[in-house]
Amino acid sequence: MADEERWASKPYQGYAVAAPMKEGEELTHVGPRTPGGEYLRRFWHPVAISAQLKDLPVAICILGEDLVIFRDGRGEVGLLGRHCAHRRPGPAAAAGSR
């Protein structure tokens, strides 16, 4: 089916398109060193609710990266890579696996 034929010719006819559309990889792939990932890393994203952060770190995966969000001794929020080069199990050991 040609690309021109895939689009609905009338309003509300999108369900009649039989062939699935190709994934827009530039926007949907958000891992490191991908166009979508590099673009989205330029912005702040809410990734956790403050009330969720208690004594133990919380393991999260954002934009394809394994991270750990936590509160330090002063109550400030911190975010680190899950696998720290200085500590082998890393700070996520307390958080458990995803």
Gaussian input, Z-matrix of N, CA and C with variables (Angstrom, degrees):
# hf/3-21g

backbone

0 1
 N
 C     1     B1
 C     2     B2     1     A1
 N     3     B3     2     A2     1     D1
 C     4     B4     3     A3     2     D2
 C     5     B5     4     A4     3     D3
 N     6     B6     5     A5     4     D4
 C     7     B7     6     A6     5     D5
 C     8     B8     7     A7     6     D6
 N     9     B9     8     A8     7     D7
 C    10    B10     9     A9     8     D8
 C    11    B11    10    A10     9     D9
 N    12    B12    11    A11    10    D10
 C    13    B13    12    A12    11    D11
 C    14    B14    13    A13    12    D12
 N    15    B15    14    A14    13    D13
 C    16    B16    15    A15    14    D14
 C    17    B17    16    A16    15    D15
 N    18    B18    17    A17    16    D16
 C    19    B19    18    A18    17    D17
 C    20    B20    19    A19    18    D18
 N    21    B21    20    A20    19    D19
 C    22    B22    21    A21    20    D20
 C    23    B23    22    A22    21    D21
 N    24    B24    23    A23    22    D22
 C    25    B25    24    A24    23    D23
 C    26    B26    25    A25    24    D24
 N    27    B27    26    A26    25    D25
 C    28    B28    27    A27    26    D26
 C    29    B29    28    A28    27    D27
 N    30    B30    29    A29    28    D28
 C    31    B31    30    A30    29    D29
 C    32    B32    31    A31    30    D30
 N    33    B33    32    A32    31    D31
 C    34    B34    33    A33    32    D32
 C    35    B35    34    A34    33    D33
 N    36    B36    35    A35    34    D34
 C    37    B37    36    A36    35    D35
 C    38    B38    37    A37    36    D36
 N    39    B39    38    A38    37    D37
 C    40    B40    39    A39    38    D38
 C    41    B41    40    A40    39    D39
 N    42    B42    41    A41    40    D40
 C    43    B43    42    A42    41    D41
 C    44    B44    43    A43    42    D42
 N    45    B45    44    A44    43    D43
 C    46    B46    45    A45    44    D44
 C    47    B47    46    A46    45    D45
 N    48    B48    47    A47    46    D46
 C    49    B49    48    A48    47    D47
 C    50    B50    49    A49    48    D48
 N    51    B51    50    A50    49    D49
 C    52    B52    51    A51    50    D50
 C    53    B53    52    A52    51    D51
 N    54    B54    53    A53    52    D52
 C    55    B55    54    A54    53    D53
 C    56    B56    55    A55    54    D54
 N    57    B57    56    A56    55    D55
 C    58    B58    57    A57    56    D56
 C    59    B59    58    A58    57    D57
 N    60    B60    59    A59    58    D58
 C    61    B61    60    A60    59    D59
 C    62    B62    61    A61    60    D60
 N    63    B63    62    A62    61    D61
 C    64    B64    63    A63    62    D62
 C    65    B65    64    A64    63    D63
 N    66    B66    65    A65    64    D64
 C    67    B67    66    A66    65    D65
 C    68    B68    67    A67    66    D66
 N    69    B69    68    A68    67    D67
 C    70    B70    69    A69    68    D68
 C    71    B71    70    A70    69    D69
 N    72    B72    71    A71    70    D70
 C    73    B73    72    A72    71    D71
 C    74    B74    73    A73    72    D72
 N    75    B75    74    A74    73    D73
 C    76    B76    75    A75    74    D74
 C    77    B77    76    A76    75    D75
 N    78    B78    77    A77    76    D76
 C    79    B79    78    A78    77    D77
 C    80    B80    79    A79    78    D78
 N    81    B81    80    A80    79    D79
 C    82    B82    81    A81    80    D80
 C    83    B83    82    A82    81    D81
 N    84    B84    83    A83    82    D82
 C    85    B85    84    A84    83    D83
 C    86    B86    85    A85    84    D84
 N    87    B87    86    A86    85    D85
 C    88    B88    87    A87    86    D86
 C    89    B89    88    A88    87    D87
 N    90    B90    89    A89    88    D88
 C    91    B91    90    A90    89    D89
 C    92    B92    91    A91    90    D90
 N    93    B93    92    A92    91    D91
 C    94    B94    93    A93    92    D92
 C    95    B95    94    A94    93    D93
 N    96    B96    95    A95    94    D94
 C    97    B97    96    A96    95    D95
 C    98    B98    97    A97    96    D96
 N    99    B99    98    A98    97    D97
 C   100   B100    99    A99    98    D98
 C   101   B101   100   A100    99    D99
 N   102   B102   101   A101   100   D100
 C   103   B103   102   A102   101   D101
 C   104   B104   103   A103   102   D102
 N   105   B105   104   A104   103   D103
 C   106   B106   105   A105   104   D104
 C   107   B107   106   A106   105   D105
 N   108   B108   107   A107   106   D106
 C   109   B109   108   A108   107   D107
 C   110   B110   109   A109   108   D108
 N   111   B111   110   A110   109   D109
 C   112   B112   111   A111   110   D110
 C   113   B113   112   A112   111   D111
 N   114   B114   113   A113   112   D112
 C   115   B115   114   A114   113   D113
 C   116   B116   115   A115   114   D114
 N   117   B117   116   A116   115   D115
 C   118   B118   117   A117   116   D116
 C   119   B119   118   A118   117   D117
 N   120   B120   119   A119   118   D118
 C   121   B121   120   A120   119   D119
 C   122   B122   121   A121   120   D120
 N   123   B123   122   A122   121   D121
 C   124   B124   123   A123   122   D122
 C   125   B125   124   A124   123   D123
 N   126   B126   125   A125   124   D124
 C   127   B127   126   A126   125   D125
 C   128   B128   127   A127   126   D126
 N   129   B129   128   A128   127   D127
 C   130   B130   129   A129   128   D128
 C   131   B131   130   A130   129   D129
 N   132   B132   131   A131   130   D130
 C   133   B133   132   A132   131   D131
 C   134   B134   133   A133   132   D132
 N   135   B135   134   A134   133   D133
 C   136   B136   135   A135   134   D134
 C   137   B137   136   A136   135   D135
 N   138   B138   137   A137   136   D136
 C   139   B139   138   A138   137   D137
 C   140   B140   139   A139   138   D138
 N   141   B141   140   A140   139   D139
 C   142   B142   141   A141   140   D140
 C   143   B143   142   A142   141   D141
 N   144   B144   143   A143   142   D142
 C   145   B145   144   A144   143   D143
 C   146   B146   145   A145   144   D144
 N   147   B147   146   A146   145   D145
 C   148   B148   147   A147   146   D146
 C   149   B149   148   A148   147   D147
 N   150   B150   149   A149   148   D148
 C   151   B151   150   A150   149   D149
 C   152   B152   151   A151   150   D150
 N   153   B153   152   A152   151   D151
 C   154   B154   153   A153   152   D152
 C   155   B155   154   A154   153   D153
 N   156   B156   155   A155   154   D154
 C   157   B157   156   A156   155   D155
 C   158   B158   157   A157   156   D156
 N   159   B159   158   A158   157   D157
 C   160   B160   159   A159   158   D158
 C   161   B161   160   A160   159   D159
 N   162   B162   161   A161   160   D160
 C   163   B163   162   A162   161   D161
 C   164   B164   163   A163   162   D162
 N   165   B165   164   A164   163   D163
 C   166   B166   165   A165   164   D164
 C   167   B167   166   A166   165   D165
 N   168   B168   167   A167   166   D166
 C   169   B169   168   A168   167   D167
 C   170   B170   169   A169   168   D168
 N   171   B171   170   A170   169   D169
 C   172   B172   171   A171   170   D170
 C   173   B173   172   A172   171   D171
 N   174   B174   173   A173   172   D172
 C   175   B175   174   A174   173   D173
 C   176   B176   175   A175   174   D174
 N   177   B177   176   A176   175   D175
 C   178   B178   177   A177   176   D176
 C   179   B179   178   A178   177   D177
 N   180   B180   179   A179   178   D178
 C   181   B181   180   A180   179   D179
 C   182   B182   181   A181   180   D180
 N   183   B183   182   A182   181   D181
 C   184   B184   183   A183   182   D182
 C   185   B185   184   A184   183   D183
 N   186   B186   185   A185   184   D184
 C   187   B187   186   A186   185   D185
 C   188   B188   187   A187   186   D186
 N   189   B189   188   A188   187   D187
 C   190   B190   189   A189   188   D188
 C   191   B191   190   A190   189   D189
 N   192   B192   191   A191   190   D190
 C   193   B193   192   A192   191   D191
 C   194   B194   193   A193   192   D192
 N   195   B195   194   A194   193   D193
 C   196   B196   195   A195   194   D194
 C   197   B197   196   A196   195   D195
 N   198   B198   197   A197   196   D196
 C   199   B199   198   A198   197   D197
 C   200   B200   199   A199   198   D198
 N   201   B201   200   A200   199   D199
 C   202   B202   201   A201   200   D200
 C   203   B203   202   A202   201   D201
 N   204   B204   203   A203   202   D202
 C   205   B205   204   A204   203   D203
 C   206   B206   205   A205   204   D204
 N   207   B207   206   A206   205   D205
 C   208   B208   207   A207   206   D206
 C   209   B209   208   A208   207   D207
 N   210   B210   209   A209   208   D208
 C   211   B211   210   A210   209   D209
 C   212   B212   211   A211   210   D210
 N   213   B213   212   A212   211   D211
 C   214   B214   213   A213   212   D212
 C   215   B215   214   A214   213   D213
 N   216   B216   215   A215   214   D214
 C   217   B217   216   A216   215   D215
 C   218   B218   217   A217   216   D216
 N   219   B219   218   A218   217   D217
 C   220   B220   219   A219   218   D218
 C   221   B221   220   A220   219   D219
 N   222   B222   221   A221   220   D220
 C   223   B223   222   A222   221   D221
 C   224   B224   223   A223   222   D222
 N   225   B225   224   A224   223   D223
 C   226   B226   225   A225   224   D224
 C   227   B227   226   A226   225   D225
 N   228   B228   227   A227   226   D226
 C   229   B229   228   A228   227   D227
 C   230   B230   229   A229   228   D228
 N   231   B231   230   A230   229   D229
 C   232   B232   231   A231   230   D230
 C   233   B233   232   A232   231   D231
 N   234   B234   233   A233   232   D232
 C   235   B235   234   A234   233   D233
 C   236   B236   235   A235   234   D234
 N   237   B237   236   A236   235   D235
 C   238   B238   237   A237   236   D236
 C   239   B239   238   A238   237   D237
 N   240   B240   239   A239   238   D238
 C   241   B241   240   A240   239   D239
 C   242   B242   241   A241   240   D240
 N   243   B243   242   A242   241   D241
 C   244   B244   243   A243   242   D242
 C   245   B245   244   A244   243   D243
 N   246   B246   245   A245   244   D244
 C   247   B247   246   A246   245   D245
 C   248   B248   247   A247   246   D246
 N   249   B249   248   A248   247   D247
 C   250   B250   249   A249   248   D248
 C   251   B251   250   A250   249   D249
 N   252   B252   251   A251   250   D250
 C   253   B253   252   A252   251   D251
 C   254   B254   253   A253   252   D252
 N   255   B255   254   A254   253   D253
 C   256   B256   255   A255   254   D254
 C   257   B257   256   A256   255   D255
 N   258   B258   257   A257   256   D256
 C   259   B259   258   A258   257   D257
 C   260   B260   259   A259   258   D258
 N   261   B261   260   A260   259   D259
 C   262   B262   261   A261   260   D260
 C   263   B263   262   A262   261   D261
 N   264   B264   263   A263   262   D262
 C   265   B265   264   A264   263   D263
 C   266   B266   265   A265   264   D264
 N   267   B267   266   A266   265   D265
 C   268   B268   267   A267   266   D266
 C   269   B269   268   A268   267   D267
 N   270   B270   269   A269   268   D268
 C   271   B271   270   A270   269   D269
 C   272   B272   271   A271   270   D270
 N   273   B273   272   A272   271   D271
 C   274   B274   273   A273   272   D272
 C   275   B275   274   A274   273   D273
 N   276   B276   275   A275   274   D274
 C   277   B277   276   A276   275   D275
 C   278   B278   277   A277   276   D276
 N   279   B279   278   A278   277   D277
 C   280   B280   279   A279   278   D278
 C   281   B281   280   A280   279   D279
 N   282   B282   281   A281   280   D280
 C   283   B283   282   A282   281   D281
 C   284   B284   283   A283   282   D282
 N   285   B285   284   A284   283   D283
 C   286   B286   285   A285   284   D284
 C   287   B287   286   A286   285   D285
 N   288   B288   287   A287   286   D286
 C   289   B289   288   A288   287   D287
 C   290   B290   289   A289   288   D288
 N   291   B291   290   A290   289   D289
 C   292   B292   291   A291   290   D290
 C   293   B293   292   A292   291   D291

   B1=1.4355
   B2=1.5274
   B3=1.2714
   B4=1.4622
   B5=1.5208
   B6=1.3296
   B7=1.4676
   B8=1.5203
   B9=1.3488
   B10=1.4580
   B11=1.5268
   B12=1.3169
   B13=1.4563
   B14=1.5250
   B15=1.3060
   B16=1.4581
   B17=1.5137
   B18=1.3056
   B19=1.4500
   B20=1.5206
   B21=1.2962
   B22=1.4570
   B23=1.5295
   B24=1.3235
   B25=1.4615
   B26=1.5227
   B27=1.3392
   B28=1.4639
   B29=1.5353
   B30=1.3198
   B31=1.4660
   B32=1.5290
   B33=1.3065
   B34=1.4686
   B35=1.5293
   B36=1.3138
   B37=1.4589
   B38=1.5255
   B39=1.3231
   B40=1.4598
   B41=1.5215
   B42=1.3217
   B43=1.4567
   B44=1.5260
   B45=1.3202
   B46=1.4638
   B47=1.5342
   B48=1.3063
   B49=1.4658
   B50=1.5146
   B51=1.3176
   B52=1.4595
   B53=1.5252
   B54=1.3159
   B55=1.4612
   B56=1.5287
   B57=1.3399
   B58=1.4638
   B59=1.5220
   B60=1.2919
   B61=1.4564
   B62=1.5228
   B63=1.3158
   B64=1.4557
   B65=1.5273
   B66=1.3137
   B67=1.4600
   B68=1.5242
   B69=1.3126
   B70=1.4595
   B71=1.5240
   B72=1.3297
   B73=1.4617
   B74=1.5163
   B75=1.3253
   B76=1.4647
   B77=1.5180
   B78=1.3188
   B79=1.4641
   B80=1.5220
   B81=1.3319
   B82=1.4592
   B83=1.5159
   B84=1.3068
   B85=1.4637
   B86=1.5179
   B87=1.3424
   B88=1.4651
   B89=1.5161
   B90=1.3209
   B91=1.4552
   B92=1.5209
   B93=1.3321
   B94=1.4596
   B95=1.5321
   B96=1.3021
   B97=1.4713
   B98=1.5287
   B99=1.3313
   B100=1.4636
   B101=1.5250
   B102=1.3307
   B103=1.4689
   B104=1.5325
   B105=1.3268
   B106=1.4600
   B107=1.5189
   B108=1.3196
   B109=1.4580
   B110=1.5145
   B111=1.3244
   B112=1.4624
   B113=1.5235
   B114=1.3061
   B115=1.4642
   B116=1.5281
   B117=1.3415
   B118=1.4619
   B119=1.5246
   B120=1.3183
   B121=1.4636
   B122=1.5333
   B123=1.2872
   B124=1.4731
   B125=1.5274
   B126=1.3178
   B127=1.4615
   B128=1.5238
   B129=1.3227
   B130=1.4538
   B131=1.5272
   B132=1.3265
   B133=1.4599
   B134=1.5286
   B135=1.3179
   B136=1.4739
   B137=1.5257
   B138=1.3195
   B139=1.4601
   B140=1.5209
   B141=1.3402
   B142=1.4631
   B143=1.5276
   B144=1.3084
   B145=1.4588
   B146=1.5254
   B147=1.3021
   B148=1.4642
   B149=1.5273
   B150=1.3127
   B151=1.4685
   B152=1.5266
   B153=1.3289
   B154=1.4649
   B155=1.5269
   B156=1.3091
   B157=1.4619
   B158=1.5176
   B159=1.3113
   B160=1.4688
   B161=1.5273
   B162=1.3275
   B163=1.4656
   B164=1.5193
   B165=1.3297
   B166=1.4620
   B167=1.5210
   B168=1.3408
   B169=1.4665
   B170=1.5324
   B171=1.3257
   B172=1.4636
   B173=1.5280
   B174=1.3345
   B175=1.4601
   B176=1.5248
   B177=1.3429
   B178=1.4602
   B179=1.5259
   B180=1.3139
   B181=1.4654
   B182=1.5264
   B183=1.3344
   B184=1.4550
   B185=1.5185
   B186=1.3231
   B187=1.4665
   B188=1.5296
   B189=1.3277
   B190=1.4642
   B191=1.5154
   B192=1.3210
   B193=1.4646
   B194=1.5144
   B195=1.3435
   B196=1.4564
   B197=1.5168
   B198=1.3314
   B199=1.4545
   B200=1.5240
   B201=1.3283
   B202=1.4592
   B203=1.5177
   B204=1.3298
   B205=1.4579
   B206=1.5297
   B207=1.3391
   B208=1.4563
   B209=1.5263
   B210=1.3377
   B211=1.4659
   B212=1.5253
   B213=1.3332
   B214=1.4644
   B215=1.5295
   B216=1.3137
   B217=1.4572
   B218=1.5175
   B219=1.3195
   B220=1.4644
   B221=1.5195
   B222=1.3481
   B223=1.4642
   B224=1.5167
   B225=1.3322
   B226=1.4670
   B227=1.5258
   B228=1.3240
   B229=1.4600
   B230=1.5268
   B231=1.3249
   B232=1.4607
   B233=1.5150
   B234=1.3270
   B235=1.4615
   B236=1.5199
   B237=1.3256
   B238=1.4654
   B239=1.5196
   B240=1.3240
   B241=1.4608
   B242=1.5151
   B243=1.3124
   B244=1.4679
   B245=1.5172
   B246=1.3071
   B247=1.4615
   B248=1.5183
   B249=1.3075
   B250=1.4536
   B251=1.5262
   B252=1.3233
   B253=1.4652
   B254=1.5267
   B255=1.3214
   B256=1.4566
   B257=1.5206
   B258=1.3189
   B259=1.4616
   B260=1.5131
   B261=1.3070
   B262=1.4564
   B263=1.5099
   B264=1.3089
   B265=1.4554
   B266=1.5084
   B267=1.3317
   B268=1.4536
   B269=1.5127
   B270=1.3286
   B271=1.4530
   B272=1.5243
   B273=1.3258
   B274=1.4736
   B275=1.5101
   B276=1.3257
   B277=1.4587
   B278=1.5154
   B279=1.3181
   B280=1.4618
   B281=1.5165
   B282=1.3392
   B283=1.4594
   B284=1.5195
   B285=1.3232
   B286=1.4628
   B287=1.5028
   B288=1.2973
   B289=1.4663
   B290=1.5145
   B291=1.3386
   B292=1.4711
   B293=1.4638
   A1=108.50
   A2=118.25
   A3=122.56
   A4=109.82
   A5=115.75
   A6=120.21
   A7=111.84
   A8=117.56
   A9=120.14
   A10=111.22
   A11=117.95
   A12=121.85
   A13=112.46
   A14=117.83
   A15=120.83
   A16=112.25
   A17=118.41
   A18=120.85
   A19=110.26
   A20=115.43
   A21=120.64
   A22=109.41
   A23=115.73
   A24=120.14
   A25=112.45
   A26=117.06
   A27=121.70
   A28=108.81
   A29=117.50
   A30=119.64
   A31=111.25
   A32=116.88
   A33=125.06
   A34=112.84
   A35=118.26
   A36=121.25
   A37=111.89
   A38=117.59
   A39=121.52
   A40=113.65
   A41=118.59
   A42=121.45
   A43=111.87
   A44=117.88
   A45=121.38
   A46=112.17
   A47=118.70
   A48=121.07
   A49=107.21
   A50=117.23
   A51=122.12
   A52=112.95
   A53=118.13
   A54=120.72
   A55=109.76
   A56=116.67
   A57=118.18
   A58=110.90
   A59=115.60
   A60=120.17
   A61=109.13
   A62=116.06
   A63=121.16
   A64=109.06
   A65=115.30
   A66=121.17
   A67=110.18
   A68=117.06
   A69=121.74
   A70=109.43
   A71=117.23
   A72=122.09
   A73=113.57
   A74=117.98
   A75=119.23
   A76=111.89
   A77=117.62
   A78=120.79
   A79=113.49
   A80=118.19
   A81=119.91
   A82=114.00
   A83=118.88
   A84=120.83
   A85=107.60
   A86=116.56
   A87=120.13
   A88=113.40
   A89=117.76
   A90=120.31
   A91=111.71
   A92=116.37
   A93=119.86
   A94=111.41
   A95=116.80
   A96=124.47
   A97=113.40
   A98=117.26
   A99=121.01
   A100=107.52
   A101=118.61
   A102=118.98
   A103=113.30
   A104=117.28
   A105=120.03
   A106=112.02
   A107=116.91
   A108=121.21
   A109=112.32
   A110=116.59
   A111=120.05
   A112=110.79
   A113=117.67
   A114=121.03
   A115=110.94
   A116=117.08
   A117=120.57
   A118=112.68
   A119=118.30
   A120=121.20
   A121=112.25
   A122=118.09
   A123=121.51
   A124=112.36
   A125=117.54
   A126=121.79
   A127=110.98
   A128=115.81
   A129=122.05
   A130=108.30
   A131=116.47
   A132=121.82
   A133=109.07
   A134=118.55
   A135=119.05
   A136=108.25
   A137=117.39
   A138=120.29
   A139=113.59
   A140=117.36
   A141=120.09
   A142=108.41
   A143=114.69
   A144=121.31
   A145=107.02
   A146=116.98
   A147=122.06
   A148=112.20
   A149=117.44
   A150=121.01
   A151=112.17
   A152=118.15
   A153=121.53
   A154=112.04
   A155=117.52
   A156=121.51
   A157=109.92
   A158=115.15
   A159=121.53
   A160=108.74
   A161=116.79
   A162=121.98
   A163=113.12
   A164=117.51
   A165=120.88
   A166=111.46
   A167=117.20
   A168=120.32
   A169=110.79
   A170=115.86
   A171=122.11
   A172=108.19
   A173=116.95
   A174=121.62
   A175=109.34
   A176=116.53
   A177=121.67
   A178=108.88
   A179=116.03
   A180=121.93
   A181=106.97
   A182=115.54
   A183=121.96
   A184=108.42
   A185=117.07
   A186=123.40
   A187=111.36
   A188=115.98
   A189=121.44
   A190=114.62
   A191=119.01
   A192=121.85
   A193=109.64
   A194=116.23
   A195=121.62
   A196=108.65
   A197=116.21
   A198=122.49
   A199=110.10
   A200=115.76
   A201=122.31
   A202=107.24
   A203=116.56
   A204=121.73
   A205=107.31
   A206=116.52
   A207=120.32
   A208=109.93
   A209=115.87
   A210=123.03
   A211=107.20
   A212=115.72
   A213=119.21
   A214=109.88
   A215=117.13
   A216=122.13
   A217=113.59
   A218=118.09
   A219=121.95
   A220=112.69
   A221=116.71
   A222=120.12
   A223=114.07
   A224=116.98
   A225=121.03
   A226=109.87
   A227=116.78
   A228=121.98
   A229=109.52
   A230=116.17
   A231=121.81
   A232=110.26
   A233=116.24
   A234=122.39
   A235=108.01
   A236=116.54
   A237=122.19
   A238=109.99
   A239=115.44
   A240=120.03
   A241=108.81
   A242=116.65
   A243=120.40
   A244=112.16
   A245=117.46
   A246=121.11
   A247=108.94
   A248=115.26
   A249=121.98
   A250=109.20
   A251=117.28
   A252=121.55
   A253=111.53
   A254=118.73
   A255=122.11
   A256=113.27
   A257=116.84
   A258=121.51
   A259=107.65
   A260=118.43
   A261=119.57
   A262=115.46
   A263=124.92
   A264=114.31
   A265=111.39
   A266=116.73
   A267=120.09
   A268=112.16
   A269=116.23
   A270=120.22
   A271=112.74
   A272=117.01
   A273=119.42
   A274=112.33
   A275=118.31
   A276=119.86
   A277=110.17
   A278=116.83
   A279=120.54
   A280=111.68
   A281=116.16
   A282=120.33
   A283=112.01
   A284=117.34
   A285=119.93
   A286=110.82
   A287=117.03
   A288=120.60
   A289=109.47
   A290=115.53
   A291=120.84
   A292=110.05
   D1=130.27
   D2=-179.46
   D3=-70.87
   D4=152.70
   D5=-178.84
   D6=-59.02
   D7=-35.05
   D8=-178.62
   D9=-65.43
   D10=-30.78
   D11=-177.21
   D12=-81.51
   D13=-12.88
   D14=-174.66
   D15=-77.26
   D16=-24.34
   D17=-177.68
   D18=-84.85
   D19=143.84
   D20=179.89
   D21=-67.10
   D22=141.25
   D23=-178.91
   D24=-89.22
   D25=-17.26
   D26=179.97
   D27=-126.18
   D28=157.73
   D29=176.14
   D30=-60.07
   D31=147.15
   D32=176.74
   D33=63.37
   D34=28.55
   D35=178.47
   D36=-112.37
   D37=13.51
   D38=-177.37
   D39=-61.12
   D40=-29.50
   D41=179.55
   D42=-66.27
   D43=-19.61
   D44=-177.34
   D45=-81.07
   D46=-6.68
   D47=179.17
   D48=-72.96
   D49=115.64
   D50=-173.35
   D51=-80.85
   D52=-43.05
   D53=-175.35
   D54=-83.17
   D55=135.34
   D56=177.93
   D57=-67.96
   D58=146.49
   D59=-179.83
   D60=-79.70
   D61=150.87
   D62=178.87
   D63=-71.53
   D64=140.62
   D65=179.21
   D66=-65.37
   D67=136.56
   D68=177.05
   D69=-84.01
   D70=84.91
   D71=-172.09
   D72=-60.34
   D73=-29.49
   D74=-179.35
   D75=-62.99
   D76=-28.13
   D77=-179.34
   D78=-103.64
   D79=-30.31
   D80=-173.05
   D81=-88.87
   D82=-21.46
   D83=176.84
   D84=-91.12
   D85=118.20
   D86=-171.39
   D87=-120.35
   D88=14.54
   D89=178.33
   D90=-69.36
   D91=174.76
   D92=177.74
   D93=-59.21
   D94=143.89
   D95=177.51
   D96=63.15
   D97=28.51
   D98=171.42
   D99=-113.78
   D100=152.61
   D101=-178.66
   D102=-56.61
   D103=-45.75
   D104=179.71
   D105=-65.93
   D106=-39.96
   D107=179.44
   D108=-66.31
   D109=-43.65
   D110=179.10
   D111=-64.39
   D112=-37.59
   D113=178.49
   D114=-66.75
   D115=-49.34
   D116=-175.87
   D117=-67.82
   D118=-23.77
   D119=178.57
   D120=-72.83
   D121=-6.19
   D122=177.93
   D123=-81.93
   D124=-6.85
   D125=-173.59
   D126=-121.24
   D127=158.14
   D128=173.37
   D129=-80.70
   D130=141.26
   D131=178.33
   D132=-130.59
   D133=133.23
   D134=172.41
   D135=-72.15
   D136=123.06
   D137=-175.15
   D138=-119.81
   D139=-9.73
   D140=179.40
   D141=-157.09
   D142=159.41
   D143=175.56
   D144=-94.50
   D145=133.14
   D146=-175.66
   D147=-53.95
   D148=-37.46
   D149=-179.01
   D150=-66.06
   D151=-20.27
   D152=178.88
   D153=-73.42
   D154=-21.26
   D155=-174.68
   D156=-88.76
   D157=103.48
   D158=-179.98
   D159=-108.66
   D160=-131.80
   D161=-178.22
   D162=-78.33
   D163=-34.64
   D164=-176.07
   D165=-96.92
   D166=145.81
   D167=175.81
   D168=-65.73
   D169=156.34
   D170=-179.85
   D171=-118.43
   D172=124.14
   D173=177.92
   D174=-80.94
   D175=131.27
   D176=178.48
   D177=-136.43
   D178=159.79
   D179=174.85
   D180=-124.17
   D181=115.17
   D182=-178.24
   D183=-125.64
   D184=127.82
   D185=179.64
   D186=52.15
   D187=39.27
   D188=176.39
   D189=77.84
   D190=8.20
   D191=179.89
   D192=-113.43
   D193=133.74
   D194=176.42
   D195=-81.45
   D196=120.75
   D197=-176.50
   D198=-130.37
   D199=167.00
   D200=176.11
   D201=-130.18
   D202=127.21
   D203=177.32
   D204=-110.18
   D205=140.54
   D206=-172.05
   D207=-155.57
   D208=171.17
   D209=169.87
   D210=-112.28
   D211=134.92
   D212=178.09
   D213=-84.04
   D214=-174.04
   D215=-177.02
   D216=-62.44
   D217=-24.50
   D218=178.89
   D219=-91.43
   D220=-1.80
   D221=-179.18
   D222=89.99
   D223=2.96
   D224=178.03
   D225=-77.57
   D226=146.13
   D227=179.96
   D228=-83.34
   D229=138.24
   D230=177.48
   D231=-131.84
   D232=157.01
   D233=179.77
   D234=-140.50
   D235=125.65
   D236=-179.28
   D237=-132.59
   D238=161.14
   D239=170.45
   D240=-63.86
   D241=145.84
   D242=-175.67
   D243=-64.25
   D244=-37.44
   D245=-177.84
   D246=-105.56
   D247=100.70
   D248=-177.83
   D249=-81.44
   D250=138.49
   D251=179.54
   D252=-69.63
   D253=-22.34
   D254=-175.83
   D255=-91.43
   D256=-24.66
   D257=-177.37
   D258=-126.65
   D259=115.79
   D260=-171.39
   D261=-62.85
   D262=-53.13
   D263=177.88
   D264=-69.71
   D265=-20.80
   D266=177.08
   D267=85.31
   D268=168.84
   D269=-178.97
   D270=-68.43
   D271=-13.99
   D272=-179.21
   D273=-77.88
   D274=-7.84
   D275=-179.79
   D276=-58.76
   D277=-37.36
   D278=178.12
   D279=-71.44
   D280=-26.49
   D281=-177.06
   D282=-83.91
   D283=-16.22
   D284=-177.82
   D285=81.03
   D286=-176.57
   D287=-179.96
   D288=-83.56
   D289=160.74
   D290=-178.94
   D291=-61.88

